[in-house]
Amino acid sequence: MDTPRRRVLAAAATGSTLGLAGCGGLDGSDGDAPGQADDGTDSAGDGSDAQGDRASATVALDVRSEIQAAREDIETRVEDGNLSQDEARAELLDAQAEIVSAAVDDLESYAAGVDGLSVEDANERAGAALVTGPATGVLGALETEPVSALLSAADFPAPQDGDQPNGS
């Protein structure tokens, strides 16, 4: 259940995470953000704008309930004798991939509506995406349906070559 208290706590945690990720300009203070020169320019030379309002973050996608519902449906069909164990495993893997892919699509739709925000990479196996853009847009991703948390961009679990959804 999403409550105002949960959103405040998530925003507070996100602010801390983005601060650790080098996005210290989100607090609204008049001080320079870390990595920002006294004249307001970016001393790190990493492409951030003079206002320091660019951010990158790992977005954790909350798809547990949908995957659990798919799992329960498949288990029921196995118990009823309508699916073999092998068919059930394959169907569950397909359902998981479809659910996570739909969540990534939702996040990409949100990003398309925010000027300068983009989904740089996605790891469907881990249920995570890497977003980059205006800090307010990155924070706003918390308001989208499939997003459960924002983490440091350094926490993005890069897909491995040859990754299989079933871990083999």
Residue pairs with C-beta under 8 A, 6 or more apart in sequence:
7 142
10 142
10 149
10 150
11 139
11 142
13 149
13 150
14 57
14 139
14 142
14 149
14 150
15 26
15 27
15 139
17 57
17 150
17 151
17 152
18 26
18 55
18 57
18 135
18 138
18 139
18 150
19 26
19 27
20 152
21 55
21 56
21 57
21 152
21 153
21 154
22 33
22 34
22 35
22 44
23 33
23 52
23 54
23 55
23 135
24 33
24 34
24 35
24 52
25 33
25 36
25 51
25 52
25 53
25 135
26 53
26 55
26 135
26 139
32 38
32 40
32 52
33 52
35 42
35 43
35 44
35 46
35 48
35 52
36 42
36 43
36 52
37 43
40 50
40 51
40 52
41 50
42 48
42 49
42 50
42 52
47 54
48 54
53 134
53 135
53 136
54 132
54 133
54 134
54 135
55 132
55 133
55 134
55 135
55 138
55 139
56 120
56 130
56 131
56 132
56 138
56 153
57 130
57 131
57 138
57 141
57 150
57 151
57 152
57 153
58 128
58 129
58 130
58 150
58 151
58 152
58 153
58 155
58 156
58 157
59 107
59 128
59 129
59 130
59 131
59 141
59 147
59 149
59 150
59 151
60 127
60 128
60 147
60 148
60 149
60 150
60 151
61 100
61 103
61 104
61 107
61 127
61 128
61 129
61 146
61 147
61 148
62 103
62 127
62 146
62 147
62 148
62 149
63 99
63 100
63 103
63 127
63 146
66 99
67 95
67 96
67 99
70 92
70 95
70 96
70 99
71 92
74 83
74 88
74 91
74 92
74 95
75 88
77 83
77 88
78 84
78 85
78 88
83 91
89 166
93 165
93 166
96 165
97 124
97 165
100 124
100 125
100 127
101 124
102 146
103 127
103 145
103 146
104 119
104 122
104 124
104 129
104 146
106 144
106 145
106 146
107 119
107 129
107 131
107 141
107 144
107 146
107 147
108 119
110 117
110 140
110 141
110 144
111 117
111 118
111 119
111 131
111 133
111 137
111 141
114 133
114 134
114 137
114 140
115 134
115 137
116 133
116 134
116 137
117 131
117 132
117 133
117 134
117 137
117 138
117 141
118 131
118 132
118 133
119 129
119 130
119 131
120 130
120 131
120 132
121 129
121 130
121 156
121 158
121 159
122 128
122 129
122 130
123 129
123 156
123 157
123 158
123 159
124 159
124 165
125 159
125 163
125 165
126 157
126 159
128 151
128 156
128 157
130 153
130 156
131 138
131 141
132 138
132 153
138 150
139 150
141 147
141 150
142 149
142 150
